[in-house]
Amino acid sequence: MENIYTYIMEFRGGTYTTQVKSNNLEASIKDWTDRIHEEQKQIGQLGLKTIKEIKEQLLRKDSDEKPVILNGLVNVWYFTVSTKKGFGTVHIIKTEKE
């Protein structure tokens, strides 16, 4: 069953919010990186090389940068990204599809 995953990213002074429909958290990460690639022109501080860095970092099987569920919360995760252009934080919120 698909759910909606809302990604809220703080990066280089900007806040970028994107939603994807995915079957699970892991699939949503790939879907999110694909979506920000598609929306790159709308995201001021995020170039194609930086998006590629983020995607490679998150999708590597041995990556340390995996979402961590926040203590005391349900369906809310957090992770960081570190690129040549800067450091970013990302929150993920899962909601059921209406």
DOMI-632424 format. One record per residue: residue number from 1; residue in one letter; chain; x, y, z of N, C-alpha, C, O in turn. Coordinates in pm, 1 decimal, decimal comma. Layout:
<sites>
site resi->NUM resn->a chain->A n_u->X n_v->Y n_w->Z ca_u->X ca_v->Y ca_w->Z c_u->X c_v->Y c_w->Z o_u->X o_v->Y o_w->Z
...
</sites>
This chain:
<sites>
site resi->1 resn->m chain->A n_u->83,3 n_v->-118,4 n_w->0,0 ca_u->0,0 ca_v->0,0 ca_w->0,0 c_u->87,7 c_v->124,7 c_w->0,0 o_u->180,5 o_v->136,2 o_w->80,1
site resi->2 resn->e chain->A n_u->58,6 n_v->215,6 n_w->-87,9 ca_u->135,7 ca_v->338,9 ca_w->-93,1 c_u->94,1 c_v->433,8 c_w->18,3 o_u->-23,5 o_v->444,6 o_w->52,8
site resi->3 resn->n chain->A n_u->193,2 n_v->501,7 n_w->73,2 ca_u->171,9 ca_v->608,0 ca_w->170,6 c_u->236,9 c_v->733,5 c_w->116,3 o_u->314,4 o_v->728,4 o_w->20,8
site resi->4 resn->i chain->A n_u->205,2 n_v->845,2 n_w->177,2 ca_u->267,5 ca_v->971,5 ca_w->139,0 c_u->381,6 c_v->998,3 c_w->236,4 o_u->364,3 o_v->990,2 o_w->358,0
site resi->5 resn->y chain->A n_u->497,3 n_v->1029,9 n_w->181,6 ca_u->614,5 ca_v->1066,6 ca_w->260,7 c_u->647,7 c_v->1211,6 c_w->227,9 o_u->672,3 o_v->1246,1 o_w->112,3
site resi->6 resn->t chain->A n_u->648,1 n_v->1295,6 n_w->330,2 ca_u->681,5 ca_v->1436,6 ca_w->313,7 c_u->825,5 c_v->1456,5 c_w->358,5 o_u->862,2 o_v->1421,3 o_w->470,6
site resi->7 resn->y chain->A n_u->906,2 n_v->1513,0 n_w->270,4 ca_u->1047,0 ca_v->1541,4 ca_w->298,5 c_u->1062,8 c_v->1691,6 c_w->317,2 o_u->1021,4 o_v->1770,5 o_w->232,2
site resi->8 resn->i chain->A n_u->1123,1 n_v->1730,5 n_w->429,4 ca_u->1151,0 ca_v->1870,8 ca_w->457,8 c_u->1301,6 c_v->1882,7 c_w->475,0 o_u->1358,6 o_v->1832,6 o_w->571,9
site resi->9 resn->m chain->A n_u->1365,1 n_v->1949,8 n_w->379,3 ca_u->1510,8 ca_v->1960,1 ca_w->380,3 c_u->1554,1 c_v->2104,9 c_w->403,2 o_u->1505,4 o_v->2197,1 o_w->337,7
site resi->10 resn->e chain->A n_u->1646,1 n_v->2122,6 n_w->497,0 ca_u->1711,7 ca_v->2251,5 ca_w->520,7 c_u->1850,4 c_v->2241,1 c_w->459,3 o_u->1929,0 o_v->2154,0 o_w->496,7
site resi->11 resn->f chain->A n_u->1880,9 n_v->2330,3 n_w->364,4 ca_u->2010,2 ca_v->2323,2 ca_w->296,4 c_u->2051,2 c_v->2461,8 c_w->249,9 o_u->1978,1 o_v->2526,8 o_w->175,1
site resi->12 resn->r chain->A n_u->2167,5 n_v->2507,2 n_w->293,7 ca_u->2226,3 ca_v->2634,5 ca_w->252,3 c_u->2129,0 c_v->2751,6 c_w->263,8 o_u->2117,6 o_v->2833,9 o_w->173,0
site resi->13 resn->g chain->A n_u->2059,9 n_v->2757,3 n_w->376,3 ca_u->1971,7 ca_v->2870,3 ca_w->403,1 c_u->1831,9 c_v->2859,5 c_w->345,6 o_u->1750,6 o_v->2950,3 o_w->362,9
site resi->14 resn->g chain->A n_u->1802,6 n_v->2750,0 n_w->277,5 ca_u->1669,1 ca_v->2732,5 ca_w->220,9 c_u->1599,2 c_v->2611,5 c_w->278,7 o_u->1663,1 o_v->2519,1 o_w->328,9
site resi->15 resn->t chain->A n_u->1467,4 n_v->2613,1 n_w->271,1 ca_u->1386,5 ca_v->2499,4 ca_w->313,2 c_u->1312,0 c_v->2448,0 c_w->191,5 o_u->1245,1 o_v->2524,7 o_w->122,2
site resi->16 resn->y chain->A n_u->1323,1 n_v->2319,3 n_w->165,2 ca_u->1263,8 ca_v->2258,1 ca_w->46,2 c_u->1174,3 c_v->2142,7 c_w->90,3 o_u->1218,8 o_v->2052,2 o_w->160,9
site resi->17 resn->t chain->A n_u->1049,4 n_v->2146,5 n_w->48,6 ca_u->952,6 ca_v->2045,1 ca_w->88,4 c_u->901,7 c_v->1971,6 c_w->-34,6 o_u->863,2 o_v->2033,2 o_w->-134,0
site resi->18 resn->t chain->A n_u->902,0 n_v->1839,7 n_w->-26,3 ca_u->858,7 ca_v->1755,3 ca_w->-137,7 c_u->780,3 c_v->1637,6 c_w->-81,5 o_u->810,8 o_v->1587,6 o_w->26,8
site resi->19 resn->q chain->A n_u->679,4 n_v->1593,9 n_w->-155,6 ca_u->605,0 ca_v->1474,0 ca_w->-117,6 c_u->617,7 c_v->1368,5 c_w->-225,9 o_u->618,3 o_v->1398,8 o_w->-345,2
site resi->20 resn->v chain->A n_u->627,9 n_v->1243,4 n_w->-181,3 ca_u->630,0 ca_v->1130,0 ca_w->-274,1 c_u->534,7 c_v->1023,2 c_w->-222,6 o_u->510,0 o_v->1013,4 o_w->-102,4
site resi->21 resn->k chain->A n_u->481,7 n_v->943,6 n_w->-314,2 ca_u->398,8 ca_v->828,6 ca_w->-278,3 c_u->483,8 c_v->704,5 c_w->-297,9 o_u->535,0 o_v->679,6 o_w->-407,1
site resi->22 resn->s chain->A n_u->498,7 n_v->626,2 n_w->-190,9 ca_u->585,5 ca_v->508,5 ca_w->-195,4 c_u->529,2 c_v->397,6 c_w->-107,8 o_u->445,1 o_v->420,6 o_w->-20,9
site resi->23 resn->n chain->A n_u->578,6 n_v->275,5 n_w->-133,6 ca_u->533,1 ca_v->159,3 ca_w->-57,0 c_u->597,6 c_v->147,8 c_w->80,2 o_u->539,0 o_v->90,1 o_w->171,9
site resi->24 resn->n chain->A n_u->719,8 n_v->203,3 n_w->95,1 ca_u->789,3 ca_v->194,4 ca_w->223,2 c_u->893,6 c_v->304,7 c_w->230,9 o_u->917,1 o_v->376,3 o_w->133,6
site resi->25 resn->l chain->A n_u->955,6 n_v->317,7 n_w->347,1 ca_u->1052,5 ca_v->425,3 ca_w->369,4 c_u->1169,3 c_v->416,9 c_w->271,7 o_u->1208,2 o_v->517,1 o_w->211,7
site resi->26 resn->e chain->A n_u->1225,0 n_v->297,1 n_w->255,9 ca_u->1340,7 ca_v->281,0 ca_w->167,1 c_u->1307,2 c_v->322,6 c_w->23,4 o_u->1385,5 o_v->392,5 o_w->-41,0
site resi->27 resn->a chain->A n_u->1192,4 n_v->280,0 n_w->-25,9 ca_u->1151,0 ca_v->318,3 ca_w->-161,6 c_u->1128,5 c_v->468,7 c_w->-170,1 o_u->1155,3 o_v->529,9 o_w->-273,5
site resi->28 resn->s chain->A n_u->1079,5 n_v->528,2 n_w->-62,2 ca_u->1053,5 ca_v->672,9 ca_w->-64,3 c_u->1182,5 c_v->753,2 c_w->-78,4 o_u->1181,7 o_v->861,5 o_w->-136,9
site resi->29 resn->i chain->A n_u->1293,0 n_v->701,6 n_w->-25,4 ca_u->1420,9 ca_v->772,3 ca_w->-37,3 c_u->1461,9 c_v->781,2 c_w->-183,7 o_u->1501,0 o_v->887,9 o_w->-231,0
site resi->30 resn->k chain->A n_u->1453,1 n_v->670,7 n_w->-254,9 ca_u->1485,3 ca_v->671,8 ca_w->-397,2 c_u->1388,6 c_v->763,0 c_w->-472,5 o_u->1430,1 o_v->841,8 o_w->-557,5
site resi->31 resn->d chain->A n_u->1259,5 n_v->751,9 n_w->-440,7 ca_u->1159,7 ca_v->836,1 ca_w->-506,8 c_u->1185,8 c_v->984,0 c_w->-479,6 o_u->1170,4 o_v->1067,6 o_w->-568,6
site resi->32 resn->w chain->A n_u->1225,6 n_v->1016,2 n_w->-356,1 ca_u->1254,6 ca_v->1155,4 ca_w->-320,8 c_u->1375,8 c_v->1207,9 c_w->-397,6 o_u->1372,4 o_v->1319,5 o_w->-449,6
site resi->33 resn->t chain->A n_u->1482,5 n_v->1128,7 n_w->-405,3 ca_u->1600,6 ca_v->1175,7 ca_w->-478,7 c_u->1568,8 c_v->1191,6 c_w->-627,3 o_u->1621,7 o_v->1281,8 o_w->-692,2
site resi->34 resn->d chain->A n_u->1484,1 n_v->1106,0 n_w->-681,3 ca_u->1440,5 ca_v->1123,1 ca_w->-820,8 c_u->1359,2 c_v->1251,6 c_w->-836,0 o_u->1375,3 o_v->1324,9 o_w->-933,5
site resi->35 resn->r chain->A n_u->1272,2 n_v->1277,9 n_w->-739,1 ca_u->1186,0 ca_v->1396,7 ca_w->-746,5 c_u->1267,3 c_v->1525,1 c_w->-737,3 o_u->1242,8 o_v->1618,5 o_w->-813,6
site resi->36 resn->i chain->A n_u->1363,9 n_v->1531,9 n_w->-645,1 ca_u->1441,1 ca_v->1656,3 ca_w->-635,9 c_u->1525,7 c_v->1676,1 c_w->-761,4 o_u->1555,6 o_v->1789,6 o_w->-798,6
site resi->37 resn->h chain->A n_u->1563,9 n_v->1567,8 n_w->-826,1 ca_u->1634,5 ca_v->1579,6 ca_w->-954,1 c_u->1541,9 c_v->1643,5 c_w->-1057,8 o_u->1583,6 o_v->1731,9 o_w->-1132,6
site resi->38 resn->e chain->A n_u->1415,8 n_v->1598,3 n_w->-1062,1 ca_u->1317,8 ca_v->1654,3 ca_w->-1155,7 c_u->1287,1 c_v->1800,5 c_w->-1124,9 o_u->1265,1 o_v->1879,6 o_w->-1216,6
site resi->39 resn->e chain->A n_u->1285,4 n_v->1836,8 n_w->-997,7 ca_u->1248,0 ca_v->1971,7 ca_w->-955,0 c_u->1368,9 c_v->2062,4 c_w->-933,3 o_u->1355,4 o_v->2170,9 o_w->-876,7
site resi->40 resn->q chain->A n_u->1484,2 n_v->2020,1 n_w->-976,6 ca_u->1609,5 ca_v->2089,4 ca_w->-947,8 c_u->1604,6 c_v->2237,6 c_w->-982,8 o_u->1659,4 o_v->2318,9 o_w->-908,3
site resi->41 resn->k chain->A n_u->1542,5 n_v->2275,0 n_w->-1091,0 ca_u->1539,0 ca_v->2416,2 ca_w->-1132,2 c_u->1458,9 c_v->2502,2 c_w->-1035,4 o_u->1476,6 o_v->2624,0 o_w->-1031,5
site resi->42 resn->q chain->A n_u->1371,3 n_v->2440,1 n_w->-957,6 ca_u->1290,6 ca_v->2513,2 ca_w->-859,8 c_u->1361,2 c_v->2526,8 c_w->-725,0 o_u->1315,0 o_v->2599,1 o_w->-636,8
site resi->43 resn->i chain->A n_u->1473,3 n_v->2456,9 n_w->-710,1 ca_u->1545,0 ca_v->2455,3 ca_w->-582,7 c_u->1673,9 c_v->2534,4 c_w->-599,8 o_u->1770,6 o_v->2485,4 o_w->-658,3
site resi->44 resn->g chain->A n_u->1674,7 n_v->2656,3 n_w->-548,6 ca_u->1783,4 ca_v->2749,5 ca_w->-572,2 c_u->1924,4 c_v->2701,8 c_w->-542,8 o_u->2013,3 o_v->2721,3 o_w->-625,6
site resi->45 resn->q chain->A n_u->1947,6 n_v->2641,3 n_w->-430,4 ca_u->2083,4 ca_v->2608,1 ca_w->-387,8 c_u->2125,9 c_v->2465,3 c_w->-420,2 o_u->2232,3 o_v->2420,9 o_w->-377,2
site resi->46 resn->l chain->A n_u->2043,8 n_v->2393,5 n_w->-495,3 ca_u->2071,0 ca_v->2252,5 ca_w->-519,6 c_u->2097,4 c_v->2228,0 c_w->-667,5 o_u->2004,5 o_v->2223,9 o_w->-748,1
site resi->47 resn->g chain->A n_u->2224,5 n_v->2211,7 n_w->-702,5 ca_u->2260,8 ca_v->2182,2 ca_w->-840,6 c_u->2258,1 c_v->2032,6 c_w->-868,2 o_u->2243,8 o_v->1951,6 o_w->-776,6
site resi->48 resn->l chain->A n_u->2271,8 n_v->1997,4 n_w->-994,2 ca_u->2266,5 ca_v->1856,5 ca_w->-1033,9 c_u->2377,2 c_v->1773,3 c_w->-969,9 o_u->2354,6 o_v->1658,5 o_w->-931,8
site resi->49 resn->k chain->A n_u->2497,5 n_v->1831,1 n_w->-958,0 ca_u->2608,1 ca_v->1757,1 ca_w->-895,6 c_u->2580,3 c_v->1730,5 c_w->-747,8 o_u->2611,7 o_v->1623,2 o_w->-696,2
site resi->50 resn->t chain->A n_u->2521,5 n_v->1828,2 n_w->-680,7 ca_u->2489,4 ca_v->1812,0 ca_w->-539,0 c_u->2380,2 c_v->1707,3 c_w->-520,6 o_u->2387,2 o_v->1625,7 o_w->-428,6
site resi->51 resn->i chain->A n_u->2280,3 n_v->1709,0 n_w->-607,0 ca_u->2174,1 ca_v->1608,4 ca_w->-600,5 c_u->2232,6 c_v->1469,6 c_w->-623,6 o_u->2194,3 o_v->1373,7 o_w->-556,6
site resi->52 resn->k chain->A n_u->2324,6 n_v->1459,2 n_w->-717,8 ca_u->2389,3 ca_v->1330,2 ca_w->-744,6 c_u->2465,5 c_v->1282,1 c_w->-620,7 o_u->2460,4 o_v->1164,1 o_w->-586,1
site resi->53 resn->e chain->A n_u->2536,5 n_v->1374,7 n_w->-553,8 ca_u->2608,4 ca_v->1339,5 ca_w->-430,6 c_u->2512,5 c_v->1286,5 c_w->-323,7 o_u->2539,4 o_v->1185,2 o_w->-259,2
site resi->54 resn->i chain->A n_u->2400,4 n_v->1356,7 n_w->-306,3 ca_u->2301,7 ca_v->1316,5 ca_w->-205,9 c_u->2246,6 c_v->1178,2 c_w->-239,3 o_u->2237,1 o_v->1091,5 o_w->-152,4
site resi->55 resn->k chain->A n_u->2210,8 n_v->1158,7 n_w->-364,9 ca_u->2153,3 ca_v->1030,9 ca_w->-407,9 c_u->2251,9 c_v->916,6 c_w->-384,0 o_u->2214,8 o_v->813,0 o_w->-328,9
site resi->56 resn->e chain->A n_u->2377,3 n_v->935,2 n_w->-425,1 ca_u->2478,2 ca_v->830,4 ca_w->-406,9 c_u->2499,9 c_v->800,8 c_w->-258,8 o_u->2514,3 o_v->685,2 o_w->-219,0
site resi->57 resn->q chain->A n_u->2502,2 n_v->906,1 n_w->-178,2 ca_u->2524,1 ca_v->891,2 ca_w->-34,5 c_u->2411,4 c_v->810,8 c_w->30,7 o_u->2437,4 o_v->723,1 o_w->113,1
site resi->58 resn->l chain->A n_u->2288,2 n_v->840,0 n_w->-5,3 ca_u->2173,7 ca_v->775,2 ca_w->59,0 c_u->2146,6 c_v->634,8 c_w->8,4 o_u->2099,3 o_v->549,9 o_w->84,0
site resi->59 resn->l chain->A n_u->2175,8 n_v->609,0 n_w->-118,7 ca_u->2139,7 ca_v->480,5 ca_w->-177,8 c_u->2248,7 c_v->374,7 c_w->-167,6 o_u->2225,5 o_v->258,3 o_w->-200,3
site resi->60 resn->r chain->A n_u->2368,6 n_v->414,8 n_w->-122,1 ca_u->2474,7 ca_v->315,6 ca_w->-101,1 c_u->2434,0 c_v->221,8 c_w->11,5 o_u->2386,4 o_v->265,9 o_w->116,1
site resi->61 resn->k chain->A n_u->2452,8 n_v->93,9 n_w->-10,1 ca_u->2415,4 ca_v->-5,8 ca_w->91,4 c_u->2494,5 c_v->10,8 c_w->221,4 o_u->2443,1 o_v->-17,9 o_w->329,5
site resi->62 resn->d chain->A n_u->2619,9 n_v->57,3 n_w->210,7 ca_u->2704,6 ca_v->70,5 ca_w->328,9 c_u->2702,0 c_v->211,8 c_w->387,7 o_u->2785,1 o_v->245,3 o_w->472,2
site resi->63 resn->s chain->A n_u->2608,9 n_v->292,9 n_w->344,3 ca_u->2602,9 ca_v->431,8 ca_w->388,0 c_u->2568,4 c_v->442,9 c_w->536,2 o_u->2483,5 o_v->369,9 o_w->587,5
site resi->64 resn->d chain->A n_u->2636,1 n_v->535,5 n_w->603,8 ca_u->2603,9 ca_v->565,8 ca_w->743,3 c_u->2484,0 c_v->660,0 c_w->752,5 o_u->2420,2 o_v->670,6 o_w->857,2
site resi->65 resn->e chain->A n_u->2454,5 n_v->727,4 n_w->642,8 ca_u->2346,3 ca_v->825,7 ca_w->640,6 c_u->2213,5 c_v->759,9 c_w->607,0 o_u->2168,2 o_v->762,8 o_w->492,6
site resi->66 resn->k chain->A n_u->2152,8 n_v->701,8 n_w->706,8 ca_u->2021,1 ca_v->640,3 ca_w->692,8 c_u->1924,7 c_v->712,0 c_w->787,0 o_u->1965,5 o_v->756,9 o_w->894,1
site resi->67 resn->p chain->A n_u->1798,8 n_v->723,3 n_w->749,1 ca_u->1701,9 ca_v->787,8 ca_w->838,0 c_u->1690,8 c_v->715,9 c_w->972,3 o_u->1691,3 o_v->593,0 o_w->979,4
site resi->68 resn->v chain->A n_u->1681,0 n_v->795,1 n_w->1077,1 ca_u->1666,7 ca_v->744,6 ca_w->1213,2 c_u->1531,6 c_v->792,9 c_w->1264,9 o_u->1499,5 o_v->911,3 o_w->1255,4
site resi->69 resn->i chain->A n_u->1453,2 n_v->701,1 n_w->1319,3 ca_u->1322,8 ca_v->741,0 ca_w->1373,2 c_u->1346,0 c_v->828,7 c_w->1496,1 o_u->1433,2 o_v->799,2 o_w->1577,9
site resi->70 resn->l chain->A n_u->1269,2 n_v->935,2 n_w->1509,0 ca_u->1286,4 ca_v->1026,1 ca_w->1621,6 c_u->1219,9 c_v->967,8 c_w->1746,2 o_u->1107,9 o_v->917,0 o_w->1740,6
site resi->71 resn->n chain->A n_u->1290,7 n_v->976,0 n_w->1858,2 ca_u->1242,5 ca_v->919,8 ca_w->1985,2 c_u->1106,2 c_v->976,0 c_w->2022,9 o_u->1083,8 o_v->1096,9 o_w->2018,2
site resi->72 resn->g chain->A n_u->1017,0 n_v->887,5 n_w->2059,9 ca_u->886,4 ca_v->928,6 ca_w->2108,3 c_u->787,3 c_v->966,9 c_w->1999,7 o_u->674,0 o_v->1004,5 o_w->2029,9
site resi->73 resn->l chain->A n_u->828,3 n_v->957,9 n_w->1874,3 ca_u->739,6 ca_v->994,8 ca_w->1764,1 c_u->709,4 c_v->873,4 c_w->1677,7 o_u->785,5 o_v->776,7 o_w->1675,6
site resi->74 resn->v chain->A n_u->599,9 n_v->879,6 n_w->1607,9 ca_u->559,2 ca_v->772,6 ca_w->1517,5 c_u->567,4 c_v->825,0 c_w->1374,7 o_u->514,3 o_v->931,6 o_w->1343,5
site resi->75 resn->n chain->A n_u->634,4 n_v->749,2 n_w->1288,5 ca_u->642,7 ca_v->781,7 ca_w->1145,5 c_u->711,4 c_v->915,1 c_w->1115,7 o_u->673,8 o_v->985,0 o_w->1021,7
site resi->76 resn->v chain->A n_u->812,4 n_v->950,1 n_w->1196,2 ca_u->892,1 ca_v->1070,6 ca_w->1171,8 c_u->1039,3 c_v->1031,2 c_w->1183,2 o_u->1082,4 o_v->975,6 o_w->1284,2
site resi->77 resn->w chain->A n_u->1116,3 n_v->1061,2 n_w->1076,9 ca_u->1257,8 ca_v->1026,1 ca_w->1071,5 c_u->1340,9 c_v->1150,5 c_w->1044,4 o_u->1289,3 o_v->1255,5 o_w->1006,1
site resi->78 resn->y chain->A n_u->1471,5 n_v->1135,4 n_w->1065,3 ca_u->1566,7 ca_v->1244,5 ca_w->1046,3 c_u->1695,1 c_v->1185,8 c_w->990,8 o_u->1735,6 o_v->1076,0 o_w->1028,7
site resi->79 resn->f chain->A n_u->1759,0 n_v->1259,5 n_w->900,7 ca_u->1894,0 ca_v->1223,5 ca_w->858,0 c_u->1965,3 c_v->1348,8 c_w->809,7 o_u->1903,6 o_v->1453,2 o_w->788,6
site resi->80 resn->t chain->A n_u->2095,3 n_v->1336,4 n_w->792,9 ca_u->2175,2 ca_v->1448,8 ca_w->744,7 c_u->2240,8 c_v->1411,9 c_w->612,6 o_u->2259,6 o_v->1294,6 o_w->580,4
site resi->81 resn->v chain->A n_u->2274,8 n_v->1515,5 n_w->537,6 ca_u->2352,2 ca_v->1496,7 ca_w->415,3 c_u->2470,1 c_v->1592,9 c_w->420,6 o_u->2458,1 o_v->1705,9 o_w->467,9
site resi->82 resn->s chain->A n_u->2582,3 n_v->1546,6 n_w->371,8 ca_u->2701,8 ca_v->1629,0 ca_w->366,8 c_u->2755,7 c_v->1624,7 c_w->224,6 o_u->2790,3 o_v->1518,3 o_w->173,3
site resi->83 resn->t chain->A n_u->2762,6 n_v->1741,9 n_w->161,5 ca_u->2809,0 ca_v->1750,5 ca_w->23,5 c_u->2921,3 c_v->1852,8 c_w->13,7 o_u->2952,8 o_v->1921,4 o_w->110,9
site resi->84 resn->k chain->A n_u->2980,4 n_v->1862,1 n_w->-102,6 ca_u->3085,1 ca_v->1962,2 ca_w->-125,5 c_u->3029,8 c_v->2103,7 c_w->-111,1 o_u->3103,9 o_v->2196,8 o_w->-79,5
site resi->85 resn->k chain->A n_u->2899,8 n_v->2119,9 n_w->-134,3 ca_u->2835,5 ca_v->2251,7 ca_w->-125,8 c_u->2782,4 c_v->2284,7 c_w->13,0 o_u->2741,9 o_v->2398,1 o_w->38,6
site resi->86 resn->g chain->A n_u->2782,3 n_v->2186,4 n_w->102,8 ca_u->2734,8 ca_v->2215,5 ca_w->237,4 c_u->2666,7 c_v->2098,4 c_w->304,5 o_u->2659,3 o_v->1987,5 o_w->251,6
site resi->87 resn->f chain->A n_u->2617,2 n_v->2128,1 n_w->423,4 ca_u->2554,6 ca_v->2029,9 ca_w->511,5 c_u->2404,5 c_v->2054,9 c_w->512,6 o_u->2360,5 o_v->2169,9 o_w->512,4
site resi->88 resn->g chain->A n_u->2325,7 n_v->1947,8 n_w->513,7 ca_u->2180,8 ca_v->1963,9 ca_w->517,9 c_u->2116,1 c_v->1867,7 c_w->614,8 o_u->2171,4 o_v->1762,6 o_w->647,0
site resi->89 resn->t chain->A n_u->1998,7 n_v->1905,0 n_w->660,5 ca_u->1919,6 ca_v->1817,1 ca_w->745,4 c_u->1788,0 c_v->1787,3 c_w->674,9 o_u->1733,0 o_v->1872,2 o_w->604,8
site resi->90 resn->v chain->A n_u->1738,9 n_v->1666,2 n_w->694,4 ca_u->1615,2 ca_v->1625,1 ca_w->628,7 c_u->1525,8 c_v->1553,7 c_w->730,0 o_u->1570,1 o_v->1464,3 o_w->802,1
site resi->91 resn->h chain->A n_u->1400,8 n_v->1594,6 n_w->734,0 ca_u->1298,7 ca_v->1526,0 ca_w->813,2 c_u->1202,9 c_v->1458,1 c_w->716,7 o_u->1170,7 o_v->1512,3 o_w->611,0
site resi->92 resn->i chain->A n_u->1157,8 n_v->1339,1 n_w->753,9 ca_u->1060,5 ca_v->1264,0 ca_w->674,3 c_u->939,7 c_v->1237,1 c_w->763,4 o_u->953,6 o_v->1193,3 o_w->877,6
site resi->93 resn->i chain->A n_u->821,9 n_v->1263,6 n_w->709,7 ca_u->698,4 ca_v->1237,2 ca_w->782,2 c_u->610,1 c_v->1149,3 c_w->694,9 o_u->577,7 o_v->1185,1 o_w->581,6
site resi->94 resn->k chain->A n_u->571,8 n_v->1034,8 n_w->748,2 ca_u->485,8 ca_v->941,5 ca_w->674,2 c_u->340,5 c_v->963,5 c_w->714,3 o_u->307,4 o_v->966,4 o_w->832,8
site resi->95 resn->t chain->A n_u->254,1 n_v->979,1 n_w->613,9 ca_u->110,9 ca_v->989,4 ca_w->639,1 c_u->38,9 c_v->890,5 c_w->549,9 o_u->86,6 o_v->856,4 o_w->441,6
site resi->96 resn->e chain->A n_u->-74,8 n_v->845,2 n_w->595,6 ca_u->-152,8 ca_v->752,3 ca_w->514,9 c_u->-220,8 c_v->827,2 c_w->401,6 o_u->-264,6 o_v->941,2 o_w->416,8
site resi->97 resn->k chain->A n_u->-228,2 n_v->760,8 n_w->289,5 ca_u->-295,1 ca_v->816,7 ca_w->173,7 c_u->-445,0 c_v->822,6 c_w->201,8 o_u->-502,1 o_v->728,3 o_w->256,7
site resi->98 resn->e chain->A n_u->-508,5 n_v->933,4 n_w->164,0 ca_u->-653,7 ca_v->946,9 ca_w->185,1 c_u->-730,5 c_v->876,4 c_w->76,8 o_u->-853,6 o_v->876,9 o_w->78,1
</sites>
